[in-house]
Amino acid sequence: MSRYAILPYWRTIVLVLTPIIFSFLPLCWDTSAARCGYVIVIMAVYWMTEALPLAITALIPVFAFPLLGVISTGDICIVYMKETNIMFLGGLTVAIAVEHCNLHRRIALRAILLFGQSPRRLMAGFMLTTMFLSMWISNTATTAMMVPIVDAILSELYVGQSDEDESTQLIEVRSVHPCRSCEQHLVPAGGERQVSSECKNGNLEQVSVKKVDMTSKDADNTGLTTLPPNGVVSRPQDMCFLATAYSANLGGTGSLTGTGPNLVIKGVLESIYSEPTGLNFLSWMLFNVPGMLLCVVLAWLWLQLYFSGLLCGQRKKIIQNPSAERQKAVKQLILAKYRELGLITFQEVVVLTLFIILVLLWLFRAPEFIPGWAKWFKDAFGVKMNDATPAILIVVLLFILPAKLNFWCFRGRDEPEPKRLDNNSCLTWKVVQEKIPWGVVLLLGGGFAMAEGAKVSGLSQWMGESLKGLNGLHSVYIVMIVTFSTAMLTEVASNTATASILLPVLNELAVNIHVNPIYLMLPASVCCSYAFMLPVATPPNAIVFEAANMRTTQMMYAGIVMNIICIIVINMMINTLGVYMFDLNTMPSWTNSTTLL
C-alpha cells in the first residue's frame, strides 16, 4: 500500500499509536507522576496534531486521571468550571452584546474618520481600530468586520488607477460563531472559500470569503464595492489586510479577557498559589498595553518598508498619494456607511454603558495601589470577590434591560403595542447560544485539569527538579529562549493549547531556579498570540489570506520579521517595565503559598 493510500487515515494512526508508543511511561515507572505524564503527553500530541477536536482532547483527564489513580473524578471535574472560565464566559457574552447591536461597526467607522484619508493615515486608522476592538471582542469577528470596510475604502481610494486588468472582484466576508483562539483550515465550498473551524470542539465556526466577478450576474445588487485584483491597489490592499490581521492578533494581548492564553496564566497561578500574585486585570493592562501599542506602531512601519520594494532593490513607489478629490470621495464613502447605521439606538447606549461599567469594575476590583471595591465587601461580609462576579452581574443586566423603549409611557401614540411574546431584552439566549465558543471553555478547563493533575501527582515537582540544570543560565537568556520557542510553536498549534502545555512547566522551572514565576510565564503567554507567519496560525491570518488572495510565502516573509520584532519588544518590556511593576528581581513570598485540594 502506497503512502498516498495511508495519508487519509493519519488521524486514526495518530489516535491509536500515540497511547501505544508512550505506554512505556506508566509501565516502566509505576508512580502517580509517570501516569499523569502519560496522559499529558497524549493530550499534547493530540492538541498539536488536532487528531481530535481540541475540546474533546481537553476532556481526556475526566476519565484518564481517575482510571490511572492520579486524582478522583469529583476533584478533577470541579477544575473545569473555575472562576477564570466564568469570567471568560461573562466577558465574551458582553462582547457578543456589542456585536449584536452593531456597536463595534459604529465605533470602527467613527474611528477611521478621525485619522484622515491619506493611505498611511488610513492604514494607521485600520490598525488602531482593529487593535482596540480585539481587546474586547473576538479577533475573528473583528477581522471579518474590518476586511470589507478596508476593501471598500481602498477600492474608492485607488479606483481608476489600474492599468492591467479591468475586471473587478467582490469581496464579502461573513462570520458565524466567532471564536478567539481556534486555528483554522481552508475548505472549498462551491464558488466561495470558507475559513472554517470547529472551535476545537465541534461547534462549527465559519468565515466565508467570497469573490465574485463583477461582470457576472451574481454581482448585481450586492451593495458592496469592487476591487481591481491586479492593479495599483493590489499591494496596498495586501499591506492593509496584513496590518488588520496583525492588529487583531496584537489587540488580544491588551486585556486579560482578550484571548485564551491570557486567561490560562491567570487560572494556572490561581490554582497553584493561594495568595495574590499581583497579576490582575489592571496590572495586565498596565504592562501589556504599552507593549501592544509599540508592536502595532512597529508593524505599521515594517509593513510600509516591506511593501515599498526597497528591500529587494526596487525604487518604485508603491504607496501612492491619491488626489484630493479621491481622498474626499473616501471620506464621503465612510460617512455614507456610517449614516447607514442610523442614529444611535437605545440598545447601543445601554450596551455601551454596561460595557464601560464592567471594565471599570474589573480595573478597580483590586488595583492594589488603592483599596478596591472588593475589599469593602470582604470587610463587611468576609467573602472574597473575583472578576467573575461583576462579569456575570453585567450579563444578567443585559438580559433584563430593554433594547427598545416601546412599552408603558415610553411608547408613542402611533406605535403599536408590543406582542406579549416579544423578547425586548438587549441580549437573547438564542444569540448567546449560537455565538459562544463553548469549546474554548472546555479547552481552558482541560489546561487547568492538566496543571491540577501534575501538581497532585508530583509531576510538577519532578519536572522542576529535572530543569534545575538551567540554573547556571542567566534568566534573561532563559526568557529569550522561552519566548522564541513559544512563538514558533504557536504557529502550528492552538494558542490556548500551547499556553496550557507550557505555563505549568514554566512555573516549576521558575520556582526551582529561584526566579519569579511571572518573569517566565507572562512573556510566554503573550507570545502565544504572536502568530503572524502562516494562514492557519490564527483566524485573522486565514481571513485576510483568502480575502487578498496573497501567496503563502508573502505572508511568511512579512510574518517572520514581525515575529522577531514582537519577541524583542516583549523581552524588552519584561526586563524593564515588568521588573518595576512585579518586582521580578526578588523571589516573591506568595510562591510559598500553594493551594490544597
Phi, psi and omega in degrees: 000130182285162180293336179290334177281336181274328186307319180299343183254021186297326180296316178298320179298315179296317182298322184276315187285328184301309178297328180289314184298319185265012180292347178294338181298304179285337181284321182276327180235101183276067178232160178297324180295320180293320179293322176295318178298325177299314178295316183295320179297316179299316179297319180298317179295315179296321179294316184287327180268345185056037175296328171240155171305140187301324180294324178291318175301323181296341180273354183303320180301336182299324178255330185286316181296314177295320181297327181265004175075026181276312183202152184287160183298314181299318182293323182281329180292326180301327184295333185290342179232061178280174179302325180297319179293321177294320176298318178298315179298317180295313179297320181290326178293320176296320177297323177295323177297322177298317178292319186299322180268007176068020180294327181295325178291321178297317179297317182297312182294320178295320180293318180296325178299327185287340188270350182096177189242007174286155184304315182291322178291321177297318179298318176297321178296317177302314186290313182292323177294313179298318180301312182296315181295324182289344175293336189238328181242174185304135176300322180295312180296321179297313181294317180298328178284321187283328185301312177296327178294313178300316179302312183295318182293316180294323178298318179290326183289324186245013183299138178085358183261358180277131180244012183251286185246118183278348177291150182235163181229156179250134177246125179230128180241126177237130182248132177232137180052064182298143184221145187278320196236014184273146174272160191228158171224161186262130182236118176296141178215084179065237182272004181228164178250134181248121172275104190244155178208152176259018183054020185058024179213353182107348171276104190292131172246136178225137170235104184272130177244107189249132177241128184232132175296125185290351176275350182275168180290334181295339183277349182291142173058030178276330181078007180254158183275166183253158185221118175295124188284331187237014186266202183299332185284345191297316182286317171302327178296311178302317182298313182289326177293316176297321178300321179294316179296315179299318182294323178294318178294317181290325181299328179297340180278351189282333180231159185295331179264010186294326181200165188303311182304328178299320180284333179296315181295322177297314181293320181295315180296319181289331179283336183265320186246137182273338180266155178300136181264353183090355179262105179225186185301316182290312181295326176299313182292320180298327179276315191272331181299315176301317178294321178298314179297319179296318179295322179294318178297316179294325176295320177300316180290316184296316182293324176294321177293317183296319183269004178281340182089354183291331183292334179252019175083008178272143181252003183291133180280115184273314183275092183275148177267107180294167182293164179298326179295320181292321178294324177294323178295323178297316179299320179294324178296314180296319178297320180296317179295325179291320180292333178299334179287343180077187177291151180298133186270165177299322179298316179297320179296316180297312182297316179297318179297314179294324178297314179296319179299318180298314180299318179295320177296320177294316183295322188250021174293310179211068184290346175078320178284342171221157177296127179277170182294335178295332180292328178298317181289325178293319178292325184279318187241350180074024180246145178270134183241130180248185188290342180292330183297306178295329180297313181288327176301314180293322178299314180298320178296326177296328178276346181264314186288143184283152176273335180225143175270071183240033181223160175055228184283352182275347183279133179291163182296321183270357182276130181293151179290132182296148179290151184298327184273356180295134175263109188258016181282159181296335181218142179244155181295328180300317179295315181296316182298325182282328190256342179290125175280084185300331180297329179292326177298315177294324179297316175298315179298322178297322176295319178292326178294320176299314181296321180294316179297320179295324180289313183292322184283345184091001180296321180300315180296319179297318179296320178298318178296323181291333183268007181296341180298340178281000183298333180282347180270136181298142184299331178298318179289327178296317179297320179298316179295317182296314183293319179294316180296319180295317180297324178287321181293322183288349174290334184240357180230159179302139180302313183291321178296319177301314179296320182296326181282316190277321191296317176299324178294317180294327177298313180294322177299314182297316181297321184281340174256013175058053176234144176304124182303328179298331182298326179264321189283321183296308178295328178294317180295323178293320181294341176297340178266356182272067180243094186243355193270321190245148177299327182273001185291317179215159177303317178302320177299316182295321181295310183288330178300315180283321182296319182270349181056041182273167179278150178298321180296325179296316178294324181292315181298316179289322186287325183293322176292321178297321175302312182297317179300313183291325177296318178297318181296314183292327175293320177295318183292318183290333180269359177238280181297321181297317179299320181290316185287317187253006179052057188284351180279352180239153177279119186288155181289335183291348177290345177270358184251082179271145180280155178243155176291000000 
